């Protein structure tokens, strides 16, 4: 059975590991928010614009077909 001193040391190591995990999680969240999310939004908006242009062309095509 571990002595009180060994138990305290193990407890500090576990606490230190959890603090490190918390810092890593904060860095990961910051990276996602600062780098990944804006990139996804930028690419998503480009995709929506491209789709809107194609829909505009299709609408014009339909208009031409109905006027014949």
PQR file of N, CA, C, O and H, with PARSE charges and radii, in Angstrom:
ATOM      1  N   UNK A   1       0.854  -1.189   0.000 -0.4000 1.5000
ATOM      2  CA  UNK A   1       0.000   0.000   0.000 -0.0000 2.0000
ATOM      3  C   UNK A   1       0.889   1.238   0.000  0.5500 1.7000
ATOM      4  O   UNK A   1       1.840   1.303   0.779 -0.5500 1.4000
ATOM      5  N   UNK A   2       0.603   2.235  -0.863 -0.4000 1.5000
ATOM      6  CA  UNK A   2       1.462   3.416  -0.925 -0.0000 2.0000
ATOM      7  C   UNK A   2       1.384   4.240   0.345  0.5500 1.7000
ATOM      8  O   UNK A   2       0.339   4.345   0.988 -0.5500 1.4000
ATOM      9  H   UNK A   2      -0.170   2.183  -1.496  0.4000 1.0000
ATOM     10  N   UNK A   3       2.530   4.822   0.684 -0.4000 1.5000
ATOM     11  CA  UNK A   3       2.558   5.684   1.858 -0.0000 2.0000
ATOM     12  C   UNK A   3       1.912   7.020   1.528  0.5500 1.7000
ATOM     13  O   UNK A   3       1.606   7.287   0.366 -0.5500 1.4000
ATOM     14  H   UNK A   3       3.378   4.737   0.161  0.4000 1.0000
ATOM     15  N   UNK A   4       1.705   7.847   2.515 -0.4000 1.5000
ATOM     16  CA  UNK A   4       1.106   9.160   2.303 -0.0000 2.0000
ATOM     17  C   UNK A   4       1.919  10.013   1.364  0.5500 1.7000
ATOM     18  O   UNK A   4       1.367  10.760   0.556 -0.5500 1.4000
ATOM     19  H   UNK A   4       1.954   7.630   3.459  0.4000 1.0000
ATOM     20  N   UNK A   5       3.266   9.902   1.469 -0.4000 1.5000
ATOM     21  CA  UNK A   5       4.163  10.678   0.604 -0.0000 2.0000
ATOM     22  C   UNK A   5       4.026  10.231  -0.845  0.5500 1.7000
ATOM     23  O   UNK A   5       3.953  11.065  -1.748 -0.5500 1.4000
ATOM     24  H   UNK A   5       3.714   9.295   2.126  0.4000 1.0000
ATOM     25  N   UNK A   6       3.989   8.907  -1.077 -0.4000 1.5000
ATOM     26  CA  UNK A   6       3.824   8.382  -2.431 -0.0000 2.0000
ATOM     27  C   UNK A   6       2.464   8.754  -2.998  0.5500 1.7000
ATOM     28  O   UNK A   6       2.342   9.078  -4.180 -0.5500 1.4000
ATOM     29  H   UNK A   6       4.048   8.230  -0.344  0.4000 1.0000
ATOM     30  N   UNK A   7       1.453   8.707  -2.157 -0.4000 1.5000
ATOM     31  CA  UNK A   7       0.097   9.055  -2.580 -0.0000 2.0000
ATOM     32  C   UNK A   7       0.016  10.523  -2.983  0.5500 1.7000
ATOM     33  O   UNK A   7      -0.623  10.872  -3.976 -0.5500 1.4000
ATOM     34  H   UNK A   7       1.553   8.444  -1.198  0.4000 1.0000
ATOM     35  N   UNK A   8       0.675  11.385  -2.194 -0.4000 1.5000
ATOM     36  CA  UNK A   8       0.689  12.816  -2.523 -0.0000 2.0000
ATOM     37  C   UNK A   8       1.398  13.053  -3.860  0.5500 1.7000
ATOM     38  O   UNK A   8       0.950  13.856  -4.678 -0.5500 1.4000
ATOM     39  H   UNK A   8       1.194  11.102  -1.388  0.4000 1.0000
ATOM     40  N   UNK A   9       2.496  12.351  -4.065 -0.4000 1.5000
ATOM     41  CA  UNK A   9       3.257  12.493  -5.309 -0.0000 2.0000
ATOM     42  C   UNK A   9       2.419  12.030  -6.502  0.5500 1.7000
ATOM     43  O   UNK A   9       2.389  12.693  -7.538 -0.5500 1.4000
ATOM     44  H   UNK A   9       2.860  11.699  -3.400  0.4000 1.0000
ATOM     45  N   UNK A  10       1.755  10.914  -6.357 -0.4000 1.5000
ATOM     46  CA  UNK A  10       0.899  10.406  -7.436 -0.0000 2.0000
ATOM     47  C   UNK A  10      -0.248  11.377  -7.698  0.5500 1.7000
ATOM     48  O   UNK A  10      -0.605  11.626  -8.849 -0.5500 1.4000
ATOM     49  H   UNK A  10       1.779  10.375  -5.515  0.4000 1.0000
ATOM     50  N   UNK A  11      -0.812  11.915  -6.646 -0.4000 1.5000
ATOM     51  CA  UNK A  11      -1.906  12.874  -6.791 -0.0000 2.0000
ATOM     52  C   UNK A  11      -1.454  14.115  -7.537  0.5500 1.7000
ATOM     53  O   UNK A  11      -2.188  14.644  -8.373 -0.5500 1.4000
ATOM     54  H   UNK A  11      -0.522  11.713  -5.711  0.4000 1.0000
ATOM     55  N   UNK A  12      -0.233  14.589  -7.234 -0.4000 1.5000
ATOM     56  CA  UNK A  12       0.294  15.767  -7.937 -0.0000 2.0000
ATOM     57  C   UNK A  12       0.531  15.459  -9.413  0.5500 1.7000
ATOM     58  O   UNK A  12       0.272  16.295 -10.279 -0.5500 1.4000
ATOM     59  H   UNK A  12       0.363  14.160  -6.555  0.4000 1.0000
ATOM     60  N   UNK A  13       1.025  14.250  -9.692 -0.4000 1.5000
ATOM     61  CA  UNK A  13       1.258  13.864 -11.080 -0.0000 2.0000
ATOM     62  C   UNK A  13      -0.052  13.796 -11.857  0.5500 1.7000
ATOM     63  O   UNK A  13      -0.130  14.249 -12.999 -0.5500 1.4000
ATOM     64  H   UNK A  13       1.234  13.571  -8.989  0.4000 1.0000
ATOM     65  N   UNK A  14      -1.061  13.237 -11.240 -0.4000 1.5000
ATOM     66  CA  UNK A  14      -2.373  13.149 -11.901 -0.0000 2.0000
ATOM     67  C   UNK A  14      -2.939  14.548 -12.111  0.5500 1.7000
ATOM     68  O   UNK A  14      -3.471  14.856 -13.178 -0.5500 1.4000
ATOM     69  H   UNK A  14      -0.997  12.869 -10.312  0.4000 1.0000
ATOM     70  N   UNK A  15      -2.824  15.383 -11.101 -0.4000 1.5000
ATOM     71  CA  UNK A  15      -3.318  16.758 -11.218 -0.0000 2.0000
ATOM     72  C   UNK A  15      -2.567  17.504 -12.318  0.5500 1.7000
ATOM     73  O   UNK A  15      -3.171  18.233 -13.105 -0.5500 1.4000
ATOM     74  H   UNK A  15      -2.393  15.133 -10.234  0.4000 1.0000
ATOM     75  N   UNK A  16      -1.260  17.322 -12.368 -0.4000 1.5000
ATOM     76  CA  UNK A  16      -0.455  17.963 -13.404 -0.0000 2.0000
ATOM     77  C   UNK A  16      -0.856  17.466 -14.795  0.5500 1.7000
ATOM     78  O   UNK A  16      -0.919  18.247 -15.744 -0.5500 1.4000
ATOM     79  H   UNK A  16      -0.769  16.730 -11.728  0.4000 1.0000
ATOM     80  N   UNK A  17      -1.124  16.176 -14.909 -0.4000 1.5000
ATOM     81  CA  UNK A  17      -1.539  15.622 -16.202 -0.0000 2.0000
ATOM     82  C   UNK A  17      -2.876  16.216 -16.632  0.5500 1.7000
ATOM     83  O   UNK A  17      -3.056  16.547 -17.804 -0.5500 1.4000
ATOM     84  H   UNK A  17      -1.072  15.541 -14.138  0.4000 1.0000
ATOM     85  N   UNK A  18      -3.806  16.354 -15.708 -0.4000 1.5000
ATOM     86  CA  UNK A  18      -5.105  16.946 -16.047 -0.0000 2.0000
ATOM     87  C   UNK A  18      -4.966  18.414 -16.435  0.5500 1.7000
ATOM     88  O   UNK A  18      -5.652  18.884 -17.342 -0.5500 1.4000
ATOM     89  H   UNK A  18      -3.661  16.085 -14.756  0.4000 1.0000
ATOM     90  N   UNK A  19      -4.087  19.136 -15.754 -0.4000 1.5000
ATOM     91  CA  UNK A  19      -3.858  20.536 -16.119 -0.0000 2.0000
ATOM     92  C   UNK A  19      -3.273  20.637 -17.522  0.5500 1.7000
ATOM     93  O   UNK A  19      -3.646  21.517 -18.298 -0.5500 1.4000
ATOM     94  H   UNK A  19      -3.530  18.754 -15.017  0.4000 1.0000
ATOM     95  N   UNK A  20      -2.354  19.727 -17.841 -0.4000 1.5000
ATOM     96  CA  UNK A  20      -1.766  19.706 -19.182 -0.0000 2.0000
ATOM     97  C   UNK A  20      -2.842  19.398 -20.224  0.5500 1.7000
ATOM     98  O   UNK A  20      -2.862  20.009 -21.292 -0.5500 1.4000
ATOM     99  H   UNK A  20      -2.051  19.013 -17.210  0.4000 1.0000
ATOM    100  N   UNK A  21      -3.725  18.463 -19.921 -0.4000 1.5000
ATOM    101  CA  UNK A  21      -4.826  18.144 -20.836 -0.0000 2.0000
ATOM    102  C   UNK A  21      -5.742  19.344 -21.028  0.5500 1.7000
ATOM    103  O   UNK A  21      -6.194  19.611 -22.141 -0.5500 1.4000
ATOM    104  H   UNK A  21      -3.709  17.967 -19.053  0.4000 1.0000
ATOM    105  N   UNK A  22      -6.015  20.059 -19.960 -0.4000 1.5000
ATOM    106  CA  UNK A  22      -6.849  21.268 -20.062 -0.0000 2.0000
ATOM    107  C   UNK A  22      -6.192  22.308 -20.968  0.5500 1.7000
ATOM    108  O   UNK A  22      -6.860  22.916 -21.805 -0.5500 1.4000
ATOM    109  H   UNK A  22      -5.649  19.842 -19.055  0.4000 1.0000
ATOM    110  N   UNK A  23      -4.878  22.512 -20.801 -0.4000 1.5000
ATOM    111  CA  UNK A  23      -4.162  23.477 -21.648 -0.0000 2.0000
ATOM    112  C   UNK A  23      -4.183  23.028 -23.107  0.5500 1.7000
ATOM    113  O   UNK A  23      -4.395  23.834 -24.014 -0.5500 1.4000
ATOM    114  H   UNK A  23      -4.336  22.018 -20.122  0.4000 1.0000
ATOM    115  N   UNK A  24      -3.959  21.730 -23.321 -0.4000 1.5000
ATOM    116  CA  UNK A  24      -4.000  21.206 -24.692 -0.0000 2.0000
ATOM    117  C   UNK A  24      -5.380  21.385 -25.309  0.5500 1.7000
ATOM    118  O   UNK A  24      -5.499  21.755 -26.477 -0.5500 1.4000
ATOM    119  H   UNK A  24      -3.786  21.076 -22.584  0.4000 1.0000
ATOM    120  N   UNK A  25      -6.414  21.125 -24.531 -0.4000 1.5000
ATOM    121  CA  UNK A  25      -7.781  21.279 -25.036 -0.0000 2.0000
ATOM    122  C   UNK A  25      -8.059  22.740 -25.377  0.5500 1.7000
ATOM    123  O   UNK A  25      -8.689  23.028 -26.395 -0.5500 1.4000
ATOM    124  H   UNK A  25      -6.317  20.824 -23.582  0.4000 1.0000
ATOM    125  N   UNK A  26      -7.598  23.660 -24.543 -0.4000 1.5000
ATOM    126  CA  UNK A  26      -7.789  25.086 -24.818 -0.0000 2.0000
ATOM    127  C   UNK A  26      -7.066  25.491 -26.104  0.5500 1.7000
ATOM    128  O   UNK A  26      -7.609  26.244 -26.912 -0.5500 1.4000
ATOM    129  H   UNK A  26      -7.086  23.427 -23.716  0.4000 1.0000
ATOM    130  N   UNK A  27      -5.841  24.989 -26.293 -0.4000 1.5000
ATOM    131  CA  UNK A  27      -5.086  25.304 -27.517 -0.0000 2.0000
ATOM    132  C   UNK A  27      -5.786  24.721 -28.742  0.5500 1.7000
ATOM    133  O   UNK A  27      -5.853  25.363 -29.790 -0.5500 1.4000
ATOM    134  H   UNK A  27      -5.400  24.376 -25.637  0.4000 1.0000
ATOM    135  N   UNK A  28      -6.304  23.506 -28.607 -0.4000 1.5000
ATOM    136  CA  UNK A  28      -7.015  22.874 -29.724 -0.0000 2.0000
ATOM    137  C   UNK A  28      -8.268  23.671 -30.084  0.5500 1.7000
ATOM    138  O   UNK A  28      -8.527  23.924 -31.261 -0.5500 1.4000
ATOM    139  H   UNK A  28      -6.250  22.983 -27.756  0.4000 1.0000
ATOM    140  N   UNK A  29      -9.027  24.058 -29.095 -0.4000 1.5000
ATOM    141  CA  UNK A  29     -10.250  24.835 -29.337 -0.0000 2.0000
ATOM    142  C   UNK A  29      -9.905  26.174 -29.987  0.5500 1.7000
ATOM    143  O   UNK A  29     -10.582  26.606 -30.920 -0.5500 1.4000
ATOM    144  H   UNK A  29      -8.816  23.852 -28.140  0.4000 1.0000
ATOM    145  N   UNK A  30      -8.856  26.828 -29.499 -0.4000 1.5000
ATOM    146  CA  UNK A  30      -8.444  28.108 -30.085 -0.0000 2.0000
ATOM    147  C   UNK A  30      -8.024  27.904 -31.545  0.5500 1.7000
ATOM    148  O   UNK A  30      -8.368  28.714 -32.406 -0.5500 1.4000
ATOM    149  H   UNK A  30      -8.305  26.478 -28.741  0.4000 1.0000
ATOM    150  N   UNK A  31      -7.292  26.840 -31.824 -0.4000 1.5000
ATOM    151  CA  UNK A  31      -6.863  26.561 -33.194 -0.0000 2.0000
ATOM    152  C   UNK A  31      -8.068  26.321 -34.094  0.5500 1.7000
ATOM    153  O   UNK A  31      -8.139  26.853 -35.202 -0.5500 1.4000
ATOM    154  H   UNK A  31      -7.012  26.182 -31.125  0.4000 1.0000
ATOM    155  N   UNK A  32      -9.007  25.525 -33.619 -0.4000 1.5000
ATOM    156  CA  UNK A  32     -10.205  25.256 -34.407 -0.0000 2.0000
ATOM    157  C   UNK A  32     -10.961  26.543 -34.696  0.5500 1.7000
ATOM    158  O   UNK A  32     -11.367  26.790 -35.832 -0.5500 1.4000
ATOM    159  H   UNK A  32      -8.950  25.093 -32.719  0.4000 1.0000
ATOM    160  N   UNK A  33     -11.148  27.360 -33.670 -0.4000 1.5000
ATOM    161  CA  UNK A  33     -11.894  28.608 -33.833 -0.0000 2.0000
ATOM    162  C   UNK A  33     -11.163  29.628 -34.702  0.5500 1.7000
ATOM    163  O   UNK A  33     -11.789  30.352 -35.476 -0.5500 1.4000
ATOM    164  H   UNK A  33     -10.819  27.159 -32.747  0.4000 1.0000
ATOM    165  N   UNK A  34      -9.836  29.682 -34.573 -0.4000 1.5000
ATOM    166  CA  UNK A  34      -9.063  30.709 -35.280 -0.0000 2.0000
ATOM    167  C   UNK A  34      -8.661  30.301 -36.692  0.5500 1.7000
ATOM    168  O   UNK A  34      -8.527  31.161 -37.563 -0.5500 1.4000
ATOM    169  H   UNK A  34      -9.328  29.093 -33.944  0.4000 1.0000
ATOM    170  N   UNK A  35      -8.469  29.019 -36.936 -0.4000 1.5000
ATOM    171  CA  UNK A  35      -7.952  28.567 -38.221 -0.0000 2.0000
ATOM    172  C   UNK A  35      -8.952  27.732 -39.025  0.5500 1.7000
ATOM    173  O   UNK A  35      -9.191  28.010 -40.200 -0.5500 1.4000
ATOM    174  H   UNK A  35      -8.579  28.320 -36.229  0.4000 1.0000
ATOM    175  N   UNK A  36      -9.515  26.747 -38.414 -0.4000 1.5000
ATOM    176  CA  UNK A  36     -10.339  25.781 -39.147 -0.0000 2.0000
ATOM    177  C   UNK A  36     -11.708  26.351 -39.491  0.5500 1.7000
ATOM    178  O   UNK A  36     -12.130  26.287 -40.645 -0.5500 1.4000
ATOM    179  H   UNK A  36      -9.321  26.521 -37.459  0.4000 1.0000
ATOM    180  N   UNK A  37     -12.401  26.903 -38.513 -0.4000 1.5000
ATOM    181  CA  UNK A  37     -13.754  27.417 -38.748 -0.0000 2.0000
ATOM    182  C   UNK A  37     -13.769  28.512 -39.824  0.5500 1.7000
ATOM    183  O   UNK A  37     -14.619  28.465 -40.713 -0.5500 1.4000
ATOM    184  H   UNK A  37     -12.058  26.954 -37.575  0.4000 1.0000
ATOM    185  N   UNK A  38     -12.859  29.496 -39.773 -0.4000 1.5000
ATOM    186  CA  UNK A  38     -12.874  30.501 -40.847 -0.0000 2.0000
ATOM    187  C   UNK A  38     -12.614  29.893 -42.230  0.5500 1.7000
ATOM    188  O   UNK A  38     -13.221  30.313 -43.215 -0.5500 1.4000
ATOM    189  H   UNK A  38     -12.169  29.534 -39.051  0.4000 1.0000
ATOM    190  N   UNK A  39     -11.718  28.908 -42.304 -0.4000 1.5000
ATOM    191  CA  UNK A  39     -11.436  28.274 -43.597 -0.0000 2.0000
ATOM    192  C   UNK A  39     -12.663  27.547 -44.123  0.5500 1.7000
ATOM    193  O   UNK A  39     -12.963  27.611 -45.315 -0.5500 1.4000
ATOM    194  H   UNK A  39     -11.225  28.567 -41.503  0.4000 1.0000
ATOM    195  N   UNK A  40     -13.367  26.862 -43.244 -0.4000 1.5000
ATOM    196  CA  UNK A  40     -14.587  26.156 -43.657 -0.0000 2.0000
ATOM    197  C   UNK A  40     -15.638  27.155 -44.118  0.5500 1.7000
ATOM    198  O   UNK A  40     -16.314  26.939 -45.125 -0.5500 1.4000
ATOM    199  H   UNK A  40     -13.123  26.810 -42.276  0.4000 1.0000
ATOM    200  N   UNK A  41     -15.769  28.235 -43.384 -0.4000 1.5000
ATOM    201  CA  UNK A  41     -16.746  29.257 -43.785 -0.0000 2.0000
ATOM    202  C   UNK A  41     -16.396  29.856 -45.136  0.5500 1.7000
ATOM    203  O   UNK A  41     -17.276  30.073 -45.969 -0.5500 1.4000
ATOM    204  H   UNK A  41     -15.220  28.409 -42.566  0.4000 1.0000
ATOM    205  N   UNK A  42     -15.118  30.123 -45.356 -0.4000 1.5000
ATOM    206  CA  UNK A  42     -14.690  30.719 -46.616 -0.0000 2.0000
ATOM    207  C   UNK A  42     -14.978  29.765 -47.769  0.5500 1.7000
ATOM    208  O   UNK A  42     -15.507  30.173 -48.803 -0.5500 1.4000
ATOM    209  H   UNK A  42     -14.403  29.946 -44.679  0.4000 1.0000
ATOM    210  N   UNK A  43     -14.631  28.506 -47.591 -0.4000 1.5000
ATOM    211  CA  UNK A  43     -14.866  27.545 -48.667 -0.0000 2.0000
ATOM    212  C   UNK A  43     -16.355  27.288 -48.863  0.5500 1.7000
ATOM    213  O   UNK A  43     -16.807  27.079 -49.989 -0.5500 1.4000
ATOM    214  H   UNK A  43     -14.201  28.174 -46.751  0.4000 1.0000
ATOM    215  N   UNK A  44     -17.108  27.303 -47.785 -0.4000 1.5000
ATOM    216  CA  UNK A  44     -18.556  27.105 -47.896 -0.0000 2.0000
ATOM    217  C   UNK A  44     -19.191  28.254 -48.657  0.5500 1.7000
ATOM    218  O   UNK A  44     -20.070  28.037 -49.491 -0.5500 1.4000
ATOM    219  H   UNK A  44     -16.741  27.473 -46.871  0.4000 1.0000
ATOM    220  N   UNK A  45     -18.757  29.468 -48.379 -0.4000 1.5000
ATOM    221  CA  UNK A  45     -19.347  30.618 -49.068 -0.0000 2.0000
ATOM    222  C   UNK A  45     -18.977  30.584 -50.547  0.5500 1.7000
ATOM    223  O   UNK A  45     -19.783  30.969 -51.394 -0.5500 1.4000
ATOM    224  H   UNK A  45     -18.043  29.644 -47.701  0.4000 1.0000
ATOM    225  N   UNK A  46     -17.769  30.130 -50.866 -0.4000 1.5000
ATOM    226  CA  UNK A  46     -17.401  30.000 -52.283 -0.0000 2.0000
ATOM    227  C   UNK A  46     -18.298  28.978 -52.967  0.5500 1.7000
ATOM    228  O   UNK A  46     -18.769  29.202 -54.083 -0.5500 1.4000
ATOM    229  H   UNK A  46     -17.114  29.817 -50.178  0.4000 1.0000
ATOM    230  N   UNK A  47     -18.529  27.875 -52.304 -0.4000 1.5000
ATOM    231  CA  UNK A  47     -19.395  26.841 -52.870 -0.0000 2.0000
ATOM    232  C   UNK A  47     -20.808  27.348 -53.085  0.5500 1.7000
ATOM    233  O   UNK A  47     -21.425  27.064 -54.112 -0.5500 1.4000
ATOM    234  H   UNK A  47     -18.147  27.693 -51.398  0.4000 1.0000
ATOM    235  N   UNK A  48     -21.321  28.094 -52.125 -0.4000 1.5000
ATOM    236  CA  UNK A  48     -22.664  28.649 -52.267 -0.0000 2.0000
ATOM    237  C   UNK A  48     -22.733  29.644 -53.412  0.5500 1.7000
ATOM    238  O   UNK A  48     -23.720  29.677 -54.147 -0.5500 1.4000
ATOM    239  H   UNK A  48     -20.820  28.325 -51.291  0.4000 1.0000
ATOM    240  N   UNK A  49     -21.692  30.457 -53.572 -0.4000 1.5000
ATOM    241  CA  UNK A  49     -21.672  31.410 -54.682 -0.0000 2.0000
ATOM    242  C   UNK A  49     -21.636  30.692 -56.027  0.5500 1.7000
ATOM    243  O   UNK A  49     -22.323  31.089 -56.968 -0.5500 1.4000
ATOM    244  H   UNK A  49     -20.890  30.430 -52.975  0.4000 1.0000
ATOM    245  N   UNK A  50     -20.837  29.641 -56.113 -0.4000 1.5000
ATOM    246  CA  UNK A  50     -20.770  28.874 -57.359 -0.0000 2.0000
ATOM    247  C   UNK A  50     -22.116  28.235 -57.662  0.5500 1.7000
ATOM    248  O   UNK A  50     -22.570  28.244 -58.807 -0.5500 1.4000
ATOM    249  H   UNK A  50     -20.279  29.319 -55.349  0.4000 1.0000
ATOM    250  N   UNK A  51     -22.756  27.677 -56.631 -0.4000 1.5000
ATOM    251  CA  UNK A  51     -24.072  27.080 -56.825 -0.0000 2.0000
ATOM    252  C   UNK A  51     -25.090  28.133 -57.239  0.5500 1.7000
ATOM    253  O   UNK A  51     -25.940  27.873 -58.091 -0.5500 1.4000
ATOM    254  H   UNK A  51     -22.387  27.670 -55.702  0.4000 1.0000
ATOM    255  N   UNK A  52     -25.011  29.312 -56.648 -0.4000 1.5000
ATOM    256  CA  UNK A  52     -25.938  30.388 -57.005 -0.0000 2.0000
ATOM    257  C   UNK A  52     -25.753  30.799 -58.462  0.5500 1.7000
ATOM    258  O   UNK A  52     -26.732  31.059 -59.161 -0.5500 1.4000
ATOM    259  H   UNK A  52     -24.321  29.523 -55.957  0.4000 1.0000
ATOM    260  N   UNK A  53     -24.512  30.859 -58.922 -0.4000 1.5000
ATOM    261  CA  UNK A  53     -24.264  31.206 -60.322 -0.0000 2.0000
ATOM    262  C   UNK A  53     -24.853  30.150 -61.259  0.5500 1.7000
ATOM    263  O   UNK A  53     -25.459  30.484 -62.277 -0.5500 1.4000
ATOM    264  H   UNK A  53     -23.716  30.648 -58.354  0.4000 1.0000
ATOM    265  N   UNK A  54     -24.672  28.890 -60.911 -0.4000 1.5000
ATOM    266  CA  UNK A  54     -25.221  27.824 -61.744 -0.0000 2.0000
ATOM    267  C   UNK A  54     -26.747  27.840 -61.745  0.5500 1.7000
ATOM    268  O   UNK A  54     -27.377  27.605 -62.776 -0.5500 1.4000
ATOM    269  H   UNK A  54     -24.180  28.620 -60.083  0.4000 1.0000
ATOM    270  N   UNK A  55     -27.332  28.120 -60.586 -0.4000 1.5000
ATOM    271  CA  UNK A  55     -28.793  28.226 -60.518 -0.0000 2.0000
ATOM    272  C   UNK A  55     -29.295  29.402 -61.352  0.5500 1.7000
ATOM    273  O   UNK A  55     -30.342  29.311 -61.992 -0.5500 1.4000
ATOM    274  H   UNK A  55     -26.820  28.311 -59.749  0.4000 1.0000
ATOM    275  N   UNK A  56     -28.549  30.504 -61.344 -0.4000 1.5000
ATOM    276  CA  UNK A  56     -28.913  31.664 -62.163 -0.0000 2.0000
ATOM    277  C   UNK A  56     -28.898  31.285 -63.637  0.5500 1.7000
ATOM    278  O   UNK A  56     -29.820  31.624 -64.379 -0.5500 1.4000
ATOM    279  H   UNK A  56     -27.698  30.579 -60.823  0.4000 1.0000
ATOM    280  N   UNK A  57     -27.848  30.579 -64.065 -0.4000 1.5000
ATOM    281  CA  UNK A  57     -27.773  30.136 -65.465 -0.0000 2.0000
ATOM    282  C   UNK A  57     -28.938  29.210 -65.813  0.5500 1.7000
ATOM    283  O   UNK A  57     -29.520  29.310 -66.893 -0.5500 1.4000
ATOM    284  H   UNK A  57     -27.098  30.304 -63.463  0.4000 1.0000
ATOM    285  N   UNK A  58     -29.267  28.320 -64.901 -0.4000 1.5000
ATOM    286  CA  UNK A  58     -30.359  27.383 -65.142 -0.0000 2.0000
ATOM    287  C   UNK A  58     -31.695  28.126 -65.230  0.5500 1.7000
ATOM    288  O   UNK A  58     -32.532  27.803 -66.073 -0.5500 1.4000
ATOM    289  H   UNK A  58     -28.794  28.238 -64.023  0.4000 1.0000
ATOM    290  N   UNK A  59     -31.891  29.111 -64.369 -0.4000 1.5000
ATOM    291  CA  UNK A  59     -33.123  29.908 -64.407 -0.0000 2.0000
ATOM    292  C   UNK A  59     -33.234  30.655 -65.736  0.5500 1.7000
ATOM    293  O   UNK A  59     -34.317  30.741 -66.315 -0.5500 1.4000
ATOM    294  H   UNK A  59     -31.211  29.374 -63.684  0.4000 1.0000
ATOM    295  N   UNK A  60     -32.124  31.188 -66.209 -0.4000 1.5000
ATOM    296  CA  UNK A  60     -32.135  31.883 -67.494 -0.0000 2.0000
ATOM    297  C   UNK A  60     -32.446  30.910 -68.631  0.5500 1.7000
ATOM    298  O   UNK A  60     -33.185  31.248 -69.555 -0.5500 1.4000
ATOM    299  H   UNK A  60     -31.245  31.119 -65.738  0.4000 1.0000
ATOM    300  N   UNK A  61     -31.889  29.718 -68.564 -0.4000 1.5000
ATOM    301  CA  UNK A  61     -32.178  28.676 -69.557 -0.0000 2.0000
ATOM    302  C   UNK A  61     -33.673  28.350 -69.572  0.5500 1.7000
ATOM    303  O   UNK A  61     -34.290  28.259 -70.633 -0.5500 1.4000
ATOM    304  H   UNK A  61     -31.288  29.443 -67.813  0.4000 1.0000
ATOM    305  N   UNK A  62     -34.241  28.178 -68.376 -0.4000 1.5000
ATOM    306  CA  UNK A  62     -35.679  27.866 -68.293 -0.0000 2.0000
ATOM    307  C   UNK A  62     -36.498  29.015 -68.859  0.5500 1.7000
ATOM    308  O   UNK A  62     -37.478  28.793 -69.570 -0.5500 1.4000
ATOM    309  H   UNK A  62     -33.739  28.253 -67.515  0.4000 1.0000
ATOM    310  N   UNK A  63     -36.097  30.242 -68.546 -0.4000 1.5000
ATOM    311  CA  UNK A  63     -36.817  31.403 -69.090 -0.0000 2.0000
ATOM    312  C   UNK A  63     -36.787  31.394 -70.619  0.5500 1.7000
ATOM    313  O   UNK A  63     -37.806  31.654 -71.259 -0.5500 1.4000
ATOM    314  H   UNK A  63     -35.301  30.423 -67.969  0.4000 1.0000
ATOM    315  N   UNK A  64     -35.655  31.105 -71.193 -0.4000 1.5000
ATOM    316  CA  UNK A  64     -35.535  31.049 -72.655 -0.0000 2.0000
ATOM    317  C   UNK A  64     -36.403  29.935 -73.239  0.5500 1.7000
ATOM    318  O   UNK A  64     -36.981  30.099 -74.313 -0.5500 1.4000
ATOM    319  H   UNK A  64     -34.827  30.893 -70.674  0.4000 1.0000
ATOM    320  N   UNK A  65     -36.495  28.832 -72.554 -0.4000 1.5000
ATOM    321  CA  UNK A  65     -37.281  27.694 -73.065 -0.0000 2.0000
ATOM    322  C   UNK A  65     -38.782  27.997 -73.039  0.5500 1.7000
ATOM    323  O   UNK A  65     -39.513  27.578 -73.936 -0.5500 1.4000
ATOM    324  H   UNK A  65     -36.025  28.698 -71.681  0.4000 1.0000
ATOM    325  N   UNK A  66     -39.237  28.712 -72.030 -0.4000 1.5000
ATOM    326  CA  UNK A  66     -40.655  29.010 -71.917 -0.0000 2.0000
ATOM    327  C   UNK A  66     -41.087  30.133 -72.881  0.5500 1.7000
ATOM    328  O   UNK A  66     -42.273  30.264 -73.185 -0.5500 1.4000
ATOM    329  H   UNK A  66     -38.643  29.053 -71.301  0.4000 1.0000
ATOM    330  N   UNK A  67     -40.140  30.929 -73.354 -0.4000 1.5000
ATOM    331  CA  UNK A  67     -40.463  32.032 -74.258 -0.0000 2.0000
ATOM    332  C   UNK A  67     -40.528  31.575 -75.719  0.5500 1.7000
ATOM    333  O   UNK A  67     -40.962  32.337 -76.582 -0.5500 1.4000
ATOM    334  H   UNK A  67     -39.177  30.822 -73.108  0.4000 1.0000
ATOM    335  N   UNK A  68     -40.107  30.354 -76.001 -0.4000 1.5000
ATOM    336  CA  UNK A  68     -40.103  29.846 -77.379 -0.0000 2.0000
ATOM    337  C   UNK A  68     -41.498  29.487 -77.835  0.5500 1.7000
ATOM    338  O   UNK A  68     -41.682  29.043 -78.969 -0.5500 1.4000
ATOM    339  H   UNK A  68     -39.755  29.735 -75.299  0.4000 1.0000
TER
END
